Amino acid sequence: MSGINYSEKIPNNVNLSDDRTLQRALEQWQPNFINWWDDMGPEGSTNHDVYLRTAVSVDPQGWAQFGHVKMRDYRWGIFLNPGEADRTIHFGDHKGEKAWNDVPGEYRANLRRIIVTQGDTEPASVEQQRHLGATAPSLYDLRNLFQINVEEGRHLWAMVYLLHKHFGRDGREEADALLQRNSGDEDNPRILGAFNEETPDWLSFFMFTYFTDRDGKFQLCALAESSFEPLARTTKFMLTEEAHHMFVGESGVSRAIQRTCQVMNELKTDDVNKLRAAGVIDLPTLQRYLNFHFSVTIDLFGADESSNAATFYSTGIKGRYEETKRDDDHVLKDRTYPVLEVKDGQLVQKDVPMLNALNEVLRDDYIKDSVGGVERWNKVITKAGIDFQLRVPHKAFNRNIGALAGANVTPQGEVVSETEWRLRAGEWLPSTDDRAFVASLMHKVVEPGKYANWIAPPAVGINRQDPNFEYVRFN
């Protein structure tokens, strides 16, 4: 099952040719996907030859090969990790029972809902990023953007396969709808709020791939625990690709910081106006972008108290991050977990049943993981000898979901009046002027070995190539 059959119209390792009905249905969906890619995928990229990695197996050591490919000819397909013949359910009310290879009727609606929501995020991010190629800071960065785009397209295929194979007519209709919604569309937007935000510049893109693709990592890890074996197997493979997306974000922000610190030392100043005049992104602006993307992303985990989260766990549909490493009974009926609320002008903790707080558990796991990358960014600043530290804002800051929605909380976790919030929001979140300045830096640089002034070159290239390699060939 590790090898991928590239001789078929839809590359796969699920023996698609053995199910002619399913194969025909997916082959009918395929042209609609290509039309969506042409209409909503990376703008103006049809004839580019891009140095992409393509999955050739799902083995840890050999799942990718590199070569120049036209993105429209990329072999999107259906790839599942090998299954475990005797896999048992390891959490929830069905703990100890055999994992499901078919959808239990009583859980059909909830499973479909989870798969559709995950599937909806994949084309949404492609749509959000479709104009970025026009302002790429280097060929290296343009290639990374395109790699992410084609992999998000393949992740969409992963969810569409599950819908078609396991959910009948409802699944086929949901698969069609995944191509009909569009990011930011007033009449038919994407399901989750963060995927209707614009990604207007490369700093936003790097923050998105660091923070929001990291949400993808945690959601996929929770789904990889699922008792529904096909979902668990496909999300495990998706995680191998998700790691690169987060790398692009972390290294992109790090390179912007490195260049800013270099100019600060050259000019011997931390004056924002002087740094902006020199064409680099000042550190306070980077902090405001960080605050925005972090707060928008942690809303994606949902309400801090959720009966749906309890249902998904108890029924075995969705586990916790690294479920098997946790030292508890994996049923959680008698456990509690602290969540925050605003009471008498203060943030206070209250204990709620853990089953109802599983969104908050996953959010807290995510926050710990996010802090690690921010600390690595701070090492770049410290190494440059500059007295400044980036901070992850308090998790109650700028929230629009759950009990903290609309609470006026500063990045430091202080509850303030609505008047003070409005007066000081420009200190904490990107202003119109901030966004206009960052946009003014966005100019396309596509000569091999050249980089936009606001970002440092990468330390190493992709697949051990020289950073000056011709990652994208324009035809």
N, C-alpha and C positions, 0 to 999 in steps of 0.2 A: 504493500500500500504506500510505500515511501516514494516510489517513482511517479512521475506525472506524464500522462499520455498526451503528447503534443501533436499526434497525428489526427486527432479529432477536431472538429470545428470549434468546439469549446474544450480547451485543455482541462483535464481533470484527473483526479486519482480516486474517483468514487464509482468507477465502472459505469459511467453514464450511458454507454452504448447498450447496456443490458436492460435499460428501462426506456424503451422507444417513446412512450407517451411523454415522459418527463423530458427526454432529449428534444423532442419536437417542440414542446412548450417553451423550453429555454432558448431554442434556436429562433423561435418567433419573438421572444423578448430581446434577443441580442441586437437586431437592427434598431430597435427603439433606444437601446443603450447607446449605440454608436451615434444616433441622431442627437441624443442628449449631450454626448461628449462634444460633438461638432458645434452645438449651439451654446453650451454652458461650460465646456472645458476650457483649458488654457488658451487664451485669446491669441490668434495669429500664429499658432505653433504647428500647424498641420504638416508643413514640409521640413520641420527641423529633424535632424538626426541627433538623438539624445543618448548619452552614455548611461544606460539604465541597467539595473539588475533585474533579472527575471527568475522567478522560482523554477527550478528544474527538479526539485524533490523537496520533501518535508523533513529530511534528515538534518539534524543540527549542524553537521559539518559540510553539507553540500546542497543547500537549498537555493542557491543563487548563482547565476552566471551573468557576466557583464559584457555589454557590447552596445554599439550604436544602433538605435532602433527609432523608427518614426512612431510617435506615441499612438497615433491612430491604428498602427499595426501591432501594438503591444498585445501579447497573448493573455488577455484576462481570462481567468478560469476559476475552477472550484477545487480547493485543496483542503483536505482535512488531515489532522494529525492521525497517526495510527491509533486504532482503538484498543482497549483492554478487554479481552474476552470475558473476564469475570469481574469487571468493575462493579462495585457496590456503592450505594448512596451513603455519603458520610456525614450528612447533617439533616436536621429537620425531622418531621414526623415519620418519614420513610427511611430513616437511618438504618443501615444494615440490609435493606432490600436491594435487589438487582437494579442497576441503572436502566433507564428506559431507552430503547431504540426507536420507539414510536411515541407519539404524543398521547398522554392519557386524556381522555375526553373531558374530564372535569377540570383540567388545567389548560385546555386548548386556548381559551381567550387570553389568559394572562401570558402564556408563552408567546402567542402571536404578537401581543402588545409589546413585549420586551424586544423581540426580534425586529419588529417594525421600527421601534424607536432607535435601536442601535443602527439599523440599516439607513435610517433617515439622516443620521449625522455624517455618513460617509460622502455622499454626493454634495451635501451642504457645504462642507469645507472646500471642495473643489470649486464650487460656485463662488464662495467668498474670496477665493484666491485667484480667480481667473484673469484678472487684469494685472497681476503683479509682474508678469514677465516683461511688461513695458518699462519697468523701472529697476530691473535686476542689477545689483551692485557688482556682479561678476558672472562669468560663465559657470564657475564652481557653484555659486548660489542658485543660478538659474537651473542648473542640472538637479540640484537638491529639491527645488520647488517641484520640478516635473516628476521626480521620483516619488515624492509624496503624493502628488496628484494621481499617478497611475495606480499606486497602492491603495489609495482611498477608493478608487474605482473597483479594484479587486475585492476590497472588503464589502463593497456594495453587492458584488456578485455572490459573496459568501452568504449573505443574509437572504438574497433572492433565491438561491438554491434551496435553503431551508423552507422558505415560504412555499415555493412551488412543489417541493417533494412531500411536505408534511401537512399542508393546510388547504389542499384542494382549491376550489373556486375562490374562497376567501383569500387564500394566499396569493393566487394569481392576480386578483384585484389589488391587493396591497402592494405587490411587486410593481404593478403598473403605476400606482400612485406615488411610489418612490421617485419616479422620473417626472411626475407632474407637479409636485411641490417645488418651489424654488426659494433659495435663501433671500430673505428680505421682501418677498412678494407680499403686497398688501392683502391680496385676495386668497392666496394659497401658500402661506409661509411654511418654513420648516417647523418641526414639532417643538424643538427646544430653543429657548430664547437666545442663548449664546451663538447659535448657528444661523441667526438672522442678523447678527451684528456685521458691520462692514469690516473688511481687512484692507484698509486703504493704503498701507505703506509696509515696508519691510520690517520696521521695528515691531509693528503690530503682528506681522506674520511670525516673527521669531518668538514673541511673547505667547502668541496663540499656540505654536507648536511646542513650546516648553510647558505651558500651563494647561491648555485645553486638550492637547493630545495626551497629556499625563492623566487627565480625567479618563480618556479613552483606555489607557492602560489599566486603571483601577476597575473600570466597569467591565472590561474584557476579562480581567483576572477573576472577578466575582462570577461572571458567566461561565468561565472555564471550570468552575466547581459544579456546574449545573448537573442535576440528575438526568437531564435530557442529553444523552450521549452525543448526538450529532452537533448540538450547540456547543458543548464542552470541547469537542475535538476541533471544530472550525475556529473557535476563538483562541485556542492555544496556538494555532498556526498564525493567526492574525497578530498575536503579540510579538512574534519574531520580526514582523515588519514595523510595528508601532515603535520599537526601540529607536529606529533610525529617525523617525519623525521628532522624537524628543531630543535626540542628539543635535539635529539641525537647529532646534530652538535654543538649546542651552549654549551651543558653540556660537550661534549667531549673535546672541546677546553678549556673550563673553568677548567676542571680537569687536563689537561696538564699544564696549567698556574699555578694552585695551587701547583702541584708537583714541578715545576721549582722554584717557589718562596720559597717553603719549603727548598729545597736544597741550594738556594742562602743564606737563613738565617742561615742554619746549617753551611755552609762553610764560611759565611761572605764574599762573593765575588760576583761580577757580571762579572768576567772574563769568556769570552766565552769558552776558551779552558779548563779551570778548570771545568766548568759546563758540557761540553760535555764529559770530562773524567769521570765525576760522573754519566753519563748516562741519562741526562735530556736535553730537548730541550730549548736552550737559547731563551730569549725573542726577540732579533733581528731576529733570524731565523723564529720565529712565525710571526713577522711582515711581513717578505718577503713572506711567504706562504699566509698570509692574502691579501697582495697586488696582488699577482697573481690570486687567486681565485675570488676576488672581481672584478678585471678588466676583466677577462674572462667572468664572469657572466653578467656584465652589457652590454656586447656586445650582449647577447642573446635577448635584447629588440629591437634590430634592428637599422636601420638608424635613426638619429635624425629628418630628414625630410623624410616623406614616404607617397606617394600617396596611397599605399595599406592600411596604417593605417587609412587614411581619408575615404577610401571606406568602410572598415570594420565597422567603426563607423557610417557613414551616412546611410548605408544599414541596420544597426541594428544587425550585426553579433557579434560584440565584443565591449563591453562598456569600461568604465574606472574603476579603482579600487574604490569601494564604490560609484558607480555612483549616487545612490539615495540620498546620503548625501551631494552632491555638490550643492552649491547655484548658479546655472546659468540656462540657458534655455535648456540645454541638447541637443542642436542642433549645437551650436558653430560656426555658419557661419561667425559671425562678430568678433570673438575673436582671439587674438594672444597669442603667448607663446615664451619666450626667449630660444634660442639654442646657443651653442658655436661654434666658428670657430677660426682658427689661421689666423691672418692678420698682416702682417709686424712684424712677430716674437712675437706677443702677442696674448693671448686668449681674444677674444672680444665676446660680446653678440649681437645677432641680433634677432629681433622679426619676427616670421613667422606665417602664419595662424595656429591656434591651431589644426584644423583638421589634418593638415600635420605633426604636432609635437606631436601626441598622444603617439608615442613610447617614446618620451622624457618625457612626463608627467608621464607615468607609470614608467620609469626609475627613475625619481626623487622621486616618492612615495616609490619605492623600497629602494633607498639610505637612505631616512629618517628612514625607518624601520630597515635597516641593522645597522645603527649607534647605535640604542638602545642596541643591543646585545653586540657590541664592548664596549660600556660604562659599561655594566655589567661585562665584562671581566676585565676592568680596575679597577673596585671595588675590585676584587680579589687581584690585584696587590697592590692597595692602602692599603687594609686591612693587607697585609703582610708587610707593611712599606717600600715598594720598590719604588724608584723614577724612574718610567718608565710608559709611556702611549702608548698603541696601537692606531693607527690612521687608519681610512678609507682613502685611497688615493683619490686624486682629480679625478673627473669622466672623465677627459681627459687623464689620465695616462694609457699607455699601451693599447690603443684602436686599434681595427682592423676592425671596422664597422663604416660606416657613414663618416661625414665630418672630424672627428678627427682621422680616420684611419691612422696609421703611423706617427702621430704627435709626436714629441719628447718632451714630457711633464713630468716633475718630479712628484712624489707623492704629492708635495706641490703646484702643479699647475703652475710651472715656465717652459716656453718654452726654451729649450736649443738646441744646435747644435747636429747634428747627431753624431759627434765625441765625444762630451761630454756624450751623451746618451750611446754610446757603452762603454765608459770608466767606467761609473758609474752604469750600469745596474745591476751589481753584488751587489750593495748596496741595490737595490730596489726589485729585483726578486730572487727567489731561484736559487742558482748556482748548478752546477753539484756536488760540494763538499757538499753543504747543503743537497741535496737529498740523496747522498750516506751516509751521517751521519745519517739522519733520518731513512733511510732504515736499517742501522746497529742496530738500537734500536728495530726493529720489530721482536720480538720473540713470539711464541705462548705460552700463559699462560692459561690453561684450568682447573686448579685445583680450585674447588669451594672456593670462598673467597680470592683467590690470584689475584694479579694485576701486570702487567709489571711495571718495575721501573720508567718509564717515565711518568706515569699517576696516579693520585690519585683515590681512590675508589669513587663511587657515594655516595651522601648523603642519598638517599633512593633507594629502589629496585623498580622493575616493578610491578604494580598492588598490591602495599603494601607488596610485598614479601621482605624478608630479602635480602640484597645485596649478601649474601653468598649462596643464593638459587641455586639449580642445574638447571640453565636455559636451558642448553643443555645436553642431555644424549647421549653418544656415544655408538652405538651398533656395 
